Amino acid sequence: MTVKPGDTRFTANYEEQQRNVAEFNRNRQPAA
């Protein structure tokens, strides 16, 4: 997949993925 400068679809999906991963990792942490 080629991402051109100004192509925001990949960026938006990537940022959403990063948020989902971060939230997933937080939820996996044992309650402190």
LUMDRENKE-202529 format. One record per residue: x, y, z of N, C-alpha, C in turn. Coordinates in nm, 2 decimals. Each point is the difference from the previous one (the first is absolute). Example, Ala and Ser with C-alpha at 12.3 -4.5 7.8 and 13.67 -1.06 7.14 Angstrom:
BEGIN
n_east->1.32, n_north->-0.57, n_up->0.78, ca_east->-0.09, ca_north->0.12, ca_up->0.00, c_east->0.09, c_north->0.12, c_up->0.00
n_east->-0.04, n_north->0.11, n_up->-0.07, ca_east->0.09, ca_north->0.11, ca_up->0.00, c_east->-0.08, c_north->0.11, c_up->0.08
This chain:
BEGIN
n_east->0.09, n_north->-0.12, n_up->0.00, ca_east->-0.09, ca_north->0.12, ca_up->0.00, c_east->0.09, c_north->0.12, c_up->0.00
n_east->-0.02, n_north->0.09, n_up->-0.10, ca_east->0.08, ca_north->0.12, ca_up->-0.01, c_east->-0.07, c_north->0.11, c_up->0.07
n_east->0.07, n_north->0.07, n_up->0.09, ca_east->-0.06, ca_north->0.12, ca_up->0.07, c_east->0.07, c_north->0.12, c_up->-0.05
n_east->-0.08, n_north->0.09, n_up->-0.06, ca_east->0.05, ca_north->0.12, ca_up->-0.05, c_east->-0.01, c_north->0.11, c_up->0.10
n_east->0.09, n_north->0.10, n_up->0.00, ca_east->-0.02, ca_north->0.11, ca_up->0.09, c_east->-0.14, c_north->0.06, c_up->-0.02
n_east->-0.07, n_north->0.02, n_up->0.11, ca_east->-0.14, ca_north->0.06, ca_up->-0.01, c_east->-0.10, c_north->-0.11, c_up->0.00
n_east->0.04, n_north->-0.13, n_up->-0.01, ca_east->-0.10, ca_north->-0.11, ca_up->0.01, c_east->-0.02, c_north->-0.03, c_up->0.15
n_east->-0.12, n_north->0.04, n_up->0.04, ca_east->-0.03, ca_north->0.00, ca_up->0.14, c_east->-0.06, c_north->-0.13, c_up->0.05
n_east->-0.04, n_north->-0.08, n_up->-0.10, ca_east->-0.07, ca_north->-0.13, ca_up->0.04, c_east->0.09, c_north->-0.09, c_up->0.08
n_east->0.12, n_north->-0.02, n_up->-0.04, ca_east->0.09, ca_north->-0.08, ca_up->0.07, c_east->0.03, c_north->0.06, c_up->0.14
n_east->0.03, n_north->0.13, n_up->0.00, ca_east->0.03, ca_north->0.06, ca_up->0.12, c_east->-0.11, c_north->-0.01, c_up->0.11
n_east->-0.12, n_north->0.02, n_up->-0.05, ca_east->-0.12, ca_north->-0.01, ca_up->0.09, c_east->-0.01, c_north->-0.14, c_up->0.06
n_east->0.01, n_north->-0.10, n_up->-0.09, ca_east->-0.01, ca_north->-0.13, ca_up->0.04, c_east->0.11, c_north->-0.04, c_up->0.10
n_east->0.12, n_north->0.05, n_up->-0.03, ca_east->0.12, ca_north->-0.04, ca_up->0.08, c_east->-0.02, c_north->0.06, c_up->0.14
n_east->-0.04, n_north->0.13, n_up->0.00, ca_east->-0.02, ca_north->0.07, ca_up->0.13, c_east->-0.11, c_north->-0.07, c_up->0.08
n_east->-0.11, n_north->-0.04, n_up->-0.06, ca_east->-0.11, ca_north->-0.08, ca_up->0.07, c_east->0.06, c_north->-0.13, c_up->0.05
n_east->0.08, n_north->-0.07, n_up->-0.08, ca_east->0.05, ca_north->-0.13, ca_up->0.04, c_east->0.09, c_north->0.02, c_up->0.12
n_east->0.08, n_north->0.11, n_up->0.00, ca_east->0.09, ca_north->0.03, ca_up->0.11, c_east->-0.08, c_north->0.02, c_up->0.13
n_east->-0.11, n_north->0.08, n_up->-0.01, ca_east->-0.09, ca_north->0.02, ca_up->0.11, c_east->-0.06, c_north->-0.13, c_up->0.05
n_east->-0.04, n_north->-0.09, n_up->-0.09, ca_east->-0.06, ca_north->-0.12, ca_up->0.04, c_east->0.10, c_north->-0.09, c_up->0.07
n_east->0.12, n_north->0.00, n_up->-0.05, ca_east->0.11, ca_north->-0.08, ca_up->0.06, c_east->0.03, c_north->0.05, c_up->0.14
n_east->0.01, n_north->0.13, n_up->0.01, ca_east->0.03, ca_north->0.06, ca_up->0.13, c_east->-0.11, c_north->-0.03, c_up->0.10
n_east->-0.12, n_north->0.01, n_up->-0.04, ca_east->-0.11, ca_north->-0.03, ca_up->0.09, c_east->0.00, c_north->-0.15, c_up->0.04
n_east->0.02, n_north->-0.09, n_up->-0.10, ca_east->0.01, ca_north->-0.14, ca_up->0.02, c_east->0.11, c_north->-0.03, c_up->0.11
n_east->0.12, n_north->0.06, n_up->-0.02, ca_east->0.11, ca_north->-0.02, ca_up->0.10, c_east->-0.04, c_north->0.05, c_up->0.14
n_east->-0.07, n_north->0.11, n_up->0.01, ca_east->-0.04, ca_north->0.05, ca_up->0.13, c_east->-0.10, c_north->-0.10, c_up->0.06
n_east->-0.09, n_north->-0.05, n_up->-0.08, ca_east->-0.10, ca_north->-0.09, ca_up->0.06, c_east->0.06, c_north->-0.13, c_up->0.04
n_east->0.12, n_north->-0.04, n_up->-0.06, ca_east->0.07, ca_north->-0.12, ca_up->0.04, c_east->0.07, c_north->0.01, c_up->0.13
n_east->0.03, n_north->0.12, n_up->0.04, ca_east->0.08, ca_north->0.02, ca_up->0.12, c_east->-0.08, c_north->-0.04, c_up->0.12
n_east->0.07, n_north->-0.07, n_up->0.09, ca_east->-0.07, ca_north->-0.04, ca_up->0.13, c_east->-0.03, c_north->0.13, c_up->0.07
n_east->-0.12, n_north->0.00, n_up->0.07, ca_east->-0.04, ca_north->0.12, ca_up->0.08, c_east->0.11, c_north->0.03, c_up->0.10
n_east->0.05, n_north->0.12, n_up->0.00, ca_east->0.10, ca_north->0.04, ca_up->0.10, c_east->-0.06, c_north->0.07, c_up->0.12
